[in-house]
Amino acid sequence: MRQCMDSENLHRRLKKIIGQVQAIDRMIEEDVPCEDILSQINAAKSALHGCGKVVLEGHIKHCVLDGLDHGDVEKTIDQFTTAVARFSKLG
């Protein structure tokens, strides 16, 4: 699976998201207004969604294409459908 993902990009993005979540935690401790906290939560959700898009794109470009070219087409389509369904639940 690692070859289908831009793992360096994902690690970099996830480290930023971890920093965002830690900042949100500090905001709660510092009694920052709720609307500001919600804004930061939304930003972290959006960033995490971006990571999901990177993973899904890699899945399509590598796993799906390889499965269609060299594997079981029906199984590949089932796996792709599952991946899309799981990603769509992130919203």
C-alpha positions in Angstrom: 0.0 0.0 0.0 2.8 2.4 0.7 3.8 2.7 -2.9 0.4 4.0 -3.8 0.6 7.0 -1.5 2.7 10.1 -1.3 3.7 9.1 2.2 6.1 12.1 2.7 3.3 14.5 1.8 0.8 12.7 4.1 3.2 12.7 7.0 3.9 16.4 6.5 0.1 17.1 6.4 -0.6 15.0 9.4 2.0 16.7 11.5 0.4 20.0 10.7 -3.0 18.6 11.7 -1.6 17.3 14.9 -0.4 20.8 15.6 -3.8 22.2 14.8 -5.5 19.8 17.2 -3.0 20.6 20.0 -3.7 24.3 19.4 -7.4 23.6 19.7 -6.8 21.9 23.0 -4.9 24.9 24.2 -7.6 27.2 23.1 -10.1 25.3 25.2 -7.8 25.6 28.3 -7.3 29.3 27.6 -11.1 29.8 27.4 -11.1 31.1 23.9 -14.5 32.0 22.5 -16.5 29.0 21.2 -16.8 30.4 17.6 -13.0 30.7 17.4 -12.6 27.1 18.5 -15.2 25.9 16.1 -13.5 27.7 13.3 -10.2 25.9 14.1 -12.0 22.6 14.4 -13.4 23.1 10.9 -9.9 24.0 9.6 -8.6 20.7 11.1 -11.5 18.7 9.6 -10.8 20.3 6.2 -7.1 19.5 6.4 -7.9 15.9 7.3 -10.3 15.7 4.4 -7.4 16.8 2.2 -5.3 13.9 3.5 -8.2 11.6 2.5 -8.2 13.0 -1.0 -4.5 12.3 -1.3 -5.0 8.7 -0.2 -8.0 8.2 -2.5 -6.1 9.7 -5.5 -3.2 7.4 -4.8 -5.5 4.4 -4.6 -7.1 5.3 -7.9 -3.8 6.0 -9.7 -2.0 2.9 -8.4 -4.1 0.2 -6.8 -7.1 0.5 -9.1 -5.1 0.8 -12.3 -2.9 -2.1 -11.3 -5.9 -4.2 -10.3 -7.6 -3.5 -13.6 -4.5 -4.3 -15.6 -3.2 -7.3 -13.7 -5.8 -8.5 -11.3 -9.4 -9.4 -10.8 -11.5 -6.6 -12.2 -14.6 -7.4 -10.1 -12.5 -7.4 -6.9 -10.8 -4.2 -7.9 -14.1 -2.5 -8.5 -15.5 -3.7 -5.2 -12.4 -2.4 -3.4 -12.7 0.9 -5.1 -16.4 1.2 -4.2 -15.5 0.4 -0.6 -12.8 3.1 -0.6 -15.1 5.8 -2.0 -17.8 4.8 0.5 -15.5 5.1 3.4 -14.0 8.4 2.2 -17.5 9.9 1.6 -18.4 9.2 5.3 -15.6 11.6 6.4 -17.8 14.7 5.5 
